[in-house]
Amino acid sequence: MSRAESGDSTLAVPLCLTMADRGGFRGGFGSGERGRGGRGGAGGERGGRGGRGGRGGRGGRGGARGGRGGKEGDKEWMPVTKLGRLVKDRKITTLEEIYLNSLPIKEFEIIDYLCSNLKDEVLKIMPVQKQTRAGQRTRFKAFVAIGDYNGHVGLGVKCSKEVATAIRGAIIAAKISVIPVRRGYWGNKLGEPHTVPCKVTGKCGSVSVRLIPAPRGTGIVSAPVPKKLLQMAGISDCYTSAIGQTATLGNFAKATYAAIQRTYSYLTPDLWKETPLEKTPYQRYYEFLARA
C-alpha cells in the first residue's frame, strides 16, 4: 500500500506548488497574471510600472518612457558647447561676431537666441526608397529654407520615416547652416544695398547657378526655387542664369545656396583695408569658460 493511498498528503501539496512555481499552470487558479510561471512572476514585478504585467522587461521600459513627461521643446536649453554658454550668458549678442571669428555653430538654439525672427518654408517633400530583402523601405526627404529677409539665409535637408520628423530635422539643419549674405549696388551707391555685390556662381551636381547684379526695381528674375532663397536672403533685385538638370530641386536649391554663400568669399577693393586683429570670444572670456 502506497503512502498516497494511506492518506499521507505530504507529497501532494508540494507537488502542486512545485508545478505552479515551475510554470506548469500558465497563470492558473485565477492569479490574473500573464506570466509564465516563475519567470512570469518575476517579470510581473519588473513590468508593473509599464502596466503590461507579465511581459516583464517591456513593461518596465514602458513605465520609464511614460515617466519622461512633456515635450523636449519645453525644457530649458542647457548649452553643451563653449559658444552656446557664451550666447546664453549674453557674452555674444550678434551672429556677426560669430561669423567674424569663424566659430562653428553646433547647436540650433544659438540661432534661436540671436536671430528670433527667422521664417521657414518647406521647399519640397519627396519619398525615397531603399531596396531590402523584405522589399522596399520608403522614407521621406524634406528640403527647408529659412531666413529673416534681411541678410541671413539657411538651407536644411533631412530624411526620416515620417514627414513631420523629416520637416523638424530639416528646420534644425537649416538653422545650423544659417549664413550671412553680402549685398551691394548695381550702379551708384545710393540708398540701401539691394542686389548681389558682384557676379557669383554656385554648383551642386550638374546644376550651376549664376547670380548677376541688377538695377534697382528689376526684381528677382529666376525660377521659383532660387527666387524663394534670394527673397529670404534679403536680395530684392537680381538676374540669374542656371544650367544643368534644374528639375532636381535639391541640387538646384543647394547650388543657389552655394552661390549666396560666396558673396562674402570674394574680396572686393572696398574690403582691402587692414582690420586690427582682435582676440576671439574664447580668449576674451577665458575665465568665464574655465569656471564651469
Phi, psi and chi 1 to 4 in degrees:
 res  aa     phi    psi   chi1   chi2   chi3   chi4
   1 MET       -  127.6 -176.6  172.2  166.2      -
   2 SER   -78.8  166.3   65.5      -      -      -
   3 ARG   -70.3  -31.3  -64.9  175.6   64.7 -175.6
   4 ALA   -66.5  -37.9      -      -      -      -
   5 GLU   -71.9  -29.1  -68.5  176.4   -3.0      -
   6 SER   -78.2    1.4   64.1      -      -      -
   7 GLY    96.1    3.1      -      -      -      -
   8 ASP   -80.8  108.8 -169.7   -2.7      -      -
   9 SER   -98.8   17.9   59.7      -      -      -
  10 THR   -66.1  -25.0   55.9      -      -      -
  11 LEU   -87.5  -31.4  -71.0  176.2      -      -
  12 ALA   -67.1  -46.2      -      -      -      -
  13 VAL   -69.1  -47.8  174.9      -      -      -
  14 PRO   -61.0  -32.6  -25.4   34.8      -      -
  15 LEU   -63.6  -43.0 -179.3   63.1      -      -
  16 CYS   -64.3  -43.8  -65.0      -      -      -
  17 LEU   -65.5  -40.2  -69.4  174.6      -      -
  18 THR   -64.2  -41.4  -54.8      -      -      -
  19 MET   -66.5  -37.4  -69.6 -178.1   68.7      -
  20 ALA   -66.7  -40.3      -      -      -      -
  21 ASP   -66.7  -35.2  -71.8  -20.5      -      -
  22 ARG   -80.2   -6.1  -72.2  176.8   52.9 -155.2
  23 GLY    98.9   16.3      -      -      -      -
  24 GLY   -66.0  -36.5      -      -      -      -
  25 PHE  -101.9  113.0  -56.1   98.2      -      -
  26 ARG   -73.9   86.2  -65.2  176.3   59.9   85.4
  27 GLY    66.2   32.2      -      -      -      -
  28 GLY   -72.8  175.9      -      -      -      -
  29 PHE    59.0   31.1  -57.7  121.0      -      -
  30 GLY    66.1   29.7      -      -      -      -
  31 SER   -68.5  -24.9   62.8      -      -      -
  32 GLY    82.6   -2.0      -      -      -      -
  33 GLU   -97.1  144.4  -64.2 -176.7    0.6      -
  34 ARG   -86.3    5.9  -70.9 -178.2   59.4 -160.6
  35 GLY   -65.6  161.0      -      -      -      -
  36 ARG  -103.0   71.9  -61.5  170.6   67.4  178.1
  37 GLY    69.8 -130.8      -      -      -      -
  38 GLY   -61.5  -44.6      -      -      -      -
  39 ARG   -64.0  -39.7  -76.3 -166.6  -49.6  170.2
  40 GLY   -64.1  -37.4      -      -      -      -
  41 GLY   -63.6  -45.3      -      -      -      -
  42 ALA   -64.2  -41.0      -      -      -      -
  43 GLY   -63.8  -35.4      -      -      -      -
  44 GLY   -60.8  -39.9      -      -      -      -
  45 GLU   -65.7  -41.8  -65.9  173.0    7.8      -
  46 ARG   -70.7  -35.4  -76.7  174.2   53.7 -156.7
  47 GLY   -94.2    7.1      -      -      -      -
  48 GLY   -60.5  -37.5      -      -      -      -
  49 ARG   -64.4  -34.1  -75.7 -172.0    2.4 -143.1
  50 GLY   -79.6  -10.9      -      -      -      -
  51 GLY    74.7   17.4      -      -      -      -
  52 ARG  -111.4   10.2  -65.4 -167.1   57.2  174.5
  53 GLY    65.5 -130.8      -      -      -      -
  54 GLY   -70.9   -1.6      -      -      -      -
  55 ARG   -71.5   -9.5  -66.4  -68.2  -66.5  -83.1
  56 GLY    72.4 -116.3      -      -      -      -
  57 GLY   -53.7  -38.9      -      -      -      -
  58 ARG   -62.0  -41.5  -75.4 -164.8 -171.9  179.0
  59 GLY   -61.3  -40.9      -      -      -      -
  60 GLY   -61.0  -43.0      -      -      -      -
  61 ARG   -63.0  -40.5  -86.3 -149.2  -45.9  -93.0
  62 GLY   -61.5  -39.4      -      -      -      -
  63 GLY   -64.0  -42.2      -      -      -      -
  64 ALA   -65.1  -39.0      -      -      -      -
  65 ARG   -67.1  -38.8 -168.7  173.2  -61.1  163.7
  66 GLY   -66.6  -28.3      -      -      -      -
  67 GLY   -77.7   -5.1      -      -      -      -
  68 ARG   -66.4  -47.7 -170.7  179.7  -63.2  172.2
  69 GLY    70.2  135.2      -      -      -      -
  70 GLY    73.0  172.9      -      -      -      -
  71 LYS   -92.4  157.6  -65.6 -176.7  179.1  178.7
  72 GLU   -68.0  -29.0  -67.1 -175.8    5.3      -
  73 GLY   -67.9  -18.8      -      -      -      -
  74 ASP   -79.5  -15.5  -62.1  -25.3      -      -
  75 LYS   -76.7  152.2  -65.7 -171.5  -65.7 -174.5
  76 GLU   -72.7  142.5 -175.4 -175.0   -1.4      -
  77 TRP   -71.3  124.7  173.2   42.2      -      -
  78 MET  -112.9  101.6  -64.3  -63.1  -65.2      -
  79 PRO   -64.1  146.1   20.5  -29.7      -      -
  80 VAL  -116.1   -3.5  -65.2      -      -      -
  81 THR  -116.2  161.8   59.7      -      -      -
  82 LYS   -61.4  -42.4  -68.8 -179.9 -178.6  178.3
  83 LEU   -63.1  -40.7 -179.3   60.5      -      -
  84 GLY   -61.8  -39.3      -      -      -      -
  85 ARG   -66.2  -39.0  -71.8  164.9   55.4 -163.5
  86 LEU   -67.0  -37.6  -68.5  175.7      -      -
  87 VAL   -69.7  -44.3  168.9      -      -      -
  88 LYS   -65.3  -32.5 -171.6  175.2 -179.8 -177.3
  89 ASP   -87.4    8.2 -153.9   60.4      -      -
  90 ARG    63.4   26.1  -62.1  -63.9  179.4 -175.2
  91 LYS   -76.9  -32.0  -54.3  -73.0 -174.3 -173.2
  92 ILE  -114.7  126.7  -64.8  176.3      -      -
  93 THR  -118.2   -7.4   55.2      -      -      -
  94 THR  -134.7  151.0   60.1      -      -      -
  95 LEU   -67.7  -31.4  -81.5  173.7      -      -
  96 GLU   -61.1  -33.5  -80.0   60.5   37.6      -
  97 GLU   -66.0  -34.2 -167.8  173.4   -6.2      -
  98 ILE   -70.0  -45.4  -64.0  174.6      -      -
  99 TYR   -66.3  -36.4  -61.9  137.8      -      -
 100 LEU   -63.4  -33.9 -173.8   64.6      -      -
 101 ASN   -98.3    5.9  -67.2  -80.0      -      -
 102 SER    54.0   46.4  -59.6      -      -      -
 103 LEU   -88.4  129.5  -56.4  177.3      -      -
 104 PRO   -72.3  136.0   24.8  -31.2      -      -
 105 ILE   -96.7  116.9  -61.2  173.7      -      -
 106 LYS  -109.3  -10.4  -59.4  -67.1 -174.6 -177.8
 107 GLU  -124.3  128.1  -61.8  174.8  -87.5      -
 108 PHE   -70.6  -20.0   71.0   93.5      -      -
 109 GLU   -64.3  -23.8  -69.0   91.4  -10.2      -
 110 ILE   -60.8  -42.8  -66.9  172.6      -      -
 111 ILE   -66.1  -39.4  -56.7  -63.7      -      -
 112 ASP   -61.9  -37.8  -68.3  -25.6      -      -
 113 TYR   -69.7  -44.0 -104.5   68.4      -      -
 114 LEU   -92.4  -22.8  -59.6 -179.1      -      -
 115 CYS  -140.6   81.0 -164.3      -      -      -
 116 SER   -83.8   -9.5   57.8      -      -      -
 117 ASN   -97.7   28.6   56.6  -16.0      -      -
 118 LEU   -75.9  142.3  -71.1  171.5      -      -
 119 LYS  -119.7  139.0  -66.0 -179.3  175.1   59.9
 120 ASP  -115.9  154.7   55.9   77.4      -      -
 121 GLU  -146.1  134.1 -176.9  164.3  -28.4      -
 122 VAL   -80.6  119.0  178.8      -      -      -
 123 LEU   -80.1  -41.2  -61.2  177.7      -      -
 124 LYS  -164.2  147.5 -172.5  178.6 -176.9 -179.8
 125 ILE  -126.2  120.7  -62.1  171.8      -      -
 126 MET  -129.7  140.4   57.0 -177.3  -71.3      -
 127 PRO   -79.7  139.6   26.5  -29.4      -      -
 128 VAL  -126.0  147.8  -67.6      -      -      -
 129 GLN  -126.6  149.8  -70.4 -177.6  -33.6      -
 130 LYS  -127.7  132.8  176.0 -175.9  176.9 -178.4
 131 GLN   -81.5  125.6 -172.5   70.3   37.0      -
 132 THR  -124.8  176.3   62.0      -      -      -
 133 ARG   -64.9  -30.5  -72.7 -173.8  -61.3  175.7
 134 ALA   -85.6   -3.0      -      -      -      -
 135 GLY   130.4 -147.3      -      -      -      -
 136 GLN   -99.2  140.6  -75.5  118.6   -8.5      -
 137 ARG  -107.2  115.1 -172.7 -167.9   66.9 -174.2
 138 THR   -98.0  131.7  -57.0      -      -      -
 139 ARG  -130.5  170.5  -65.0 -161.8  -62.5  173.1
 140 PHE  -118.0  133.9  -62.3   96.2      -      -
 141 LYS  -110.8  126.3 -167.5  174.9 -175.3 -179.6
 142 ALA  -115.2  136.7      -      -      -      -
 143 PHE  -113.3  123.2  -63.5   88.7      -      -
 144 VAL  -127.8  131.4  172.2      -      -      -
 145 ALA  -105.2  143.6      -      -      -      -
 146 ILE  -138.0  143.2 -164.2  167.1      -      -
 147 GLY  -172.2  164.7      -      -      -      -
 148 ASP  -109.4    8.1   62.1   -7.3      -      -
 149 TYR    60.3   22.9  -65.7   83.3      -      -
 150 ASN  -152.1   49.0 -169.3   24.5      -      -
 151 GLY   100.5    6.1      -      -      -      -
 152 HIS  -136.5  132.9  -61.8   96.7      -      -
 153 VAL  -148.0  150.3   69.5      -      -      -
 154 GLY  -146.4  157.1      -      -      -      -
 155 LEU  -135.2  131.0  178.8   68.6      -      -
 156 GLY  -130.4  144.0      -      -      -      -
 157 VAL  -130.2  135.3 -176.0      -      -      -
 158 LYS  -149.1  141.3  179.2   66.5  176.9  176.4
 159 CYS  -117.6  133.9 -165.5      -      -      -
 160 SER  -154.9  167.1 -177.7      -      -      -
 161 LYS   -68.5  -31.7  -68.7  179.6 -178.3  177.8
 162 GLU  -115.2  148.8  -62.2  178.1    5.6      -
 163 VAL   -64.6  -45.0  174.3      -      -      -
 164 ALA   -62.5  -40.7      -      -      -      -
 165 THR   -66.5  -38.4  -48.5      -      -      -
 166 ALA   -64.9  -42.6      -      -      -      -
 167 ILE   -65.0  -42.9  -67.5  174.3      -      -
 168 ARG   -62.0  -43.8 -155.9  177.5  -53.5  121.1
 169 GLY   -67.3  -35.4      -      -      -      -
 170 ALA   -67.8  -35.6      -      -      -      -
 171 ILE   -65.1  -41.7  -70.1  173.5      -      -
 172 ILE   -64.2  -43.2  -68.8  173.6      -      -
 173 ALA   -63.5  -37.3      -      -      -      -
 174 ALA   -67.2  -38.6      -      -      -      -
 175 LYS   -64.5  -41.2  -74.4 -179.8  179.5  177.4
 176 ILE   -66.3  -28.8  -69.3  175.3      -      -
 177 SER   -96.5   17.1   67.4      -      -      -
 178 VAL   -63.0  133.6  166.4      -      -      -
 179 ILE  -126.7  156.4   55.1  170.4      -      -
 180 PRO   -80.8  147.9   28.6  -31.9      -      -
 181 VAL  -116.5  124.3 -177.8      -      -      -
 182 ARG   -90.2  128.6 -173.2  177.6  173.9 -152.1
 183 ARG  -115.3  154.9  -68.5  166.8  -72.0  177.4
 184 GLY  -145.6 -156.9      -      -      -      -
 185 TYR  -123.5  155.7  -60.0   89.0      -      -
 186 TRP   -87.4  -40.2  176.3   78.7      -      -
 187 GLY  -128.1 -117.6      -      -      -      -
 188 ASN   -66.8  147.4  -67.2  -26.2      -      -
 189 LYS   -85.6   74.3  -64.2 -177.0  177.9 -179.8
 190 LEU  -114.8  134.9  -58.7  173.9      -      -
 191 GLY    75.6 -159.8      -      -      -      -
 192 GLU   -81.5  150.9  -65.7  -66.7  -36.6      -
 193 PRO   -60.1  140.0  -21.0   31.2      -      -
 194 HIS  -133.0  -10.7   61.5   97.1      -      -
 195 THR  -140.2 -177.0 -175.3      -      -      -
 196 VAL   -72.6  148.5  -71.2      -      -      -
 197 PRO   -71.5  -24.2   24.4  -31.6      -      -
 198 CYS  -160.7  175.3   58.2      -      -      -
 199 LYS   -72.3  127.9  -65.1  176.3 -175.5  176.8
 200 VAL  -132.3  152.5  -73.8      -      -      -
 201 THR  -131.4  140.4  -54.8      -      -      -
 202 GLY  -130.1  148.4      -      -      -      -
 203 LYS  -137.7  141.0 -167.6  172.7 -171.6  -59.4
 204 CYS  -150.9  122.4 -178.6      -      -      -
 205 GLY    64.2 -130.7      -      -      -      -
 206 SER   -91.5   -5.8   69.4      -      -      -
 207 VAL   -88.4  129.8 -177.4      -      -      -
 208 SER  -126.1  125.4 -179.2      -      -      -
 209 VAL  -116.5  131.6  174.8      -      -      -
 210 ARG  -118.4  129.2 -168.4 -179.5 -165.7 -154.1
 211 LEU  -104.8  129.7  -53.5 -179.3      -      -
 212 ILE  -123.9  132.5  -55.4  165.8      -      -
 213 PRO   -58.5  146.8  -21.9   31.7      -      -
 214 ALA  -133.7  154.0      -      -      -      -
 215 PRO   -65.0  158.0  -16.0   27.0      -      -
 216 ARG   -63.2  133.5 -162.5 -178.2  -64.4  -87.5
 217 GLY    96.7   -6.3      -      -      -      -
 218 THR   -70.4  -38.1  -56.2      -      -      -
 219 GLY    86.6 -173.5      -      -      -      -
 220 ILE   -99.7  113.0  -61.7  174.0      -      -
 221 VAL   -97.2   95.7 -176.0      -      -      -
 222 SER  -165.6  177.9   74.8      -      -      -
 223 ALA   -72.9  166.5      -      -      -      -
 224 PRO   -59.5  -37.1  -25.3   33.2      -      -
 225 VAL   -67.8  -53.6  173.3      -      -      -
 226 PRO   -63.9  -30.7  -16.6   28.0      -      -
 227 LYS   -62.2  -42.3 -172.2  170.4 -172.1  176.5
 228 LYS   -64.6  -44.0  177.3   54.6   65.7  177.3
 229 LEU   -65.4  -40.7  -77.0  168.4      -      -
 230 LEU   -67.7  -37.4  -70.2  168.9      -      -
 231 GLN   -63.6  -44.3  -75.2  174.4  -17.3      -
 232 MET   -64.8  -28.0  -74.3 -172.9  162.7      -
 233 ALA   -77.1  -12.9      -      -      -      -
 234 GLY    91.9   15.1      -      -      -      -
 235 ILE   -93.1  125.9  -65.7  170.9      -      -
 236 SER  -102.9  -21.6   53.5      -      -      -
 237 ASP  -133.7  126.4  -54.3  -66.1      -      -
 238 CYS  -168.8  136.8 -173.7      -      -      -
 239 TYR   -94.2  148.8  -66.8  124.5      -      -
 240 THR  -132.7  154.4   61.9      -      -      -
 241 SER  -139.6  128.4  170.5      -      -      -
 242 ALA  -130.7  138.6      -      -      -      -
 243 ILE  -131.5  156.6   59.0  172.9      -      -
 244 GLY   106.4 -169.2      -      -      -      -
 245 GLN   -83.6   80.1 -169.7   68.6   21.4      -
 246 THR   -73.1   -9.7   55.1      -      -      -
 247 ALA   -68.3  -21.2      -      -      -      -
 248 THR   -77.4   94.8  -50.5      -      -      -
 249 LEU   -61.1  -37.9 -174.4  140.8      -      -
 250 GLY   -60.2  -47.3      -      -      -      -
 251 ASN   -68.3  -35.0  -72.7   -7.6      -      -
 252 PHE   -62.2  -45.8 -157.5    9.6      -      -
 253 ALA   -67.3  -40.6      -      -      -      -
 254 LYS   -67.2  -36.7  -72.5  177.7 -177.6  177.2
 255 ALA   -65.9  -40.3      -      -      -      -
 256 THR   -64.5  -42.0  -52.0      -      -      -
 257 TYR   -61.6  -41.0  175.0   80.1      -      -
 258 ALA   -65.1  -37.4      -      -      -      -
 259 ALA   -66.5  -43.0      -      -      -      -
 260 ILE   -63.0  -38.0  -65.6  171.7      -      -
 261 GLN   -64.2  -29.5 -167.9  173.7   23.4      -
 262 ARG   -80.7   -2.9  -68.5 -173.2   66.7 -177.3
 263 THR   -63.6  -28.7   56.2      -      -      -
 264 TYR   -95.4   -2.7  -98.2  113.4      -      -
 265 SER   -85.9  -22.7  -59.5      -      -      -
 266 TYR   -89.4  123.1 -168.6   73.2      -      -
 267 LEU   -89.6  100.2 -169.5   65.1      -      -
 268 THR   -84.5  160.9   52.2      -      -      -
 269 PRO   -55.9  -30.5  -28.0   35.0      -      -
 270 ASP   -71.6   -5.7   55.8  -20.3      -      -
 271 LEU  -105.8   10.8  -62.9  176.3      -      -
 272 TRP   -75.8  -22.8  -73.8   -3.3      -      -
 273 LYS   -63.3  147.0   58.3 -179.7 -179.2  -64.9
 274 GLU   -72.8  141.4  -69.1 -173.5   14.1      -
 275 THR  -110.3  128.8  -54.2      -      -      -
 276 PRO   -62.0  138.1   19.7  -30.3      -      -
 277 LEU   -80.9  119.1 -169.9   63.2      -      -
 278 GLU  -109.8  164.2  -63.2  179.7   -5.0      -
 279 LYS   -71.7  147.3  -70.1 -176.3  177.9 -179.9
 280 THR   -74.1  161.2   65.9      -      -      -
 281 PRO   -57.4  -32.6  -26.4   34.1      -      -
 282 TYR   -64.9  -34.2  -65.5  160.5      -      -
 283 GLN   -78.6  -39.4  -68.0  171.7  -38.3      -
 284 ARG   -65.4  -39.1  -73.9 -155.6  -55.5  -89.0
 285 TYR  -108.6   38.6  -57.3  109.7      -      -
 286 TYR   -60.9  -42.3  169.7   78.3      -      -
 287 GLU   -65.0  -40.0  -65.3  179.9   -2.4      -
 288 PHE   -63.4  -42.3  169.4   77.7      -      -
 289 LEU   -71.5  -28.4  -66.5  171.3      -      -
 290 ALA   -79.8  -14.7      -      -      -      -
 291 ARG   -65.9  -47.5 -113.8 -178.2  -81.7  156.6
 292 ALA   -84.3      -      -      -      -      -
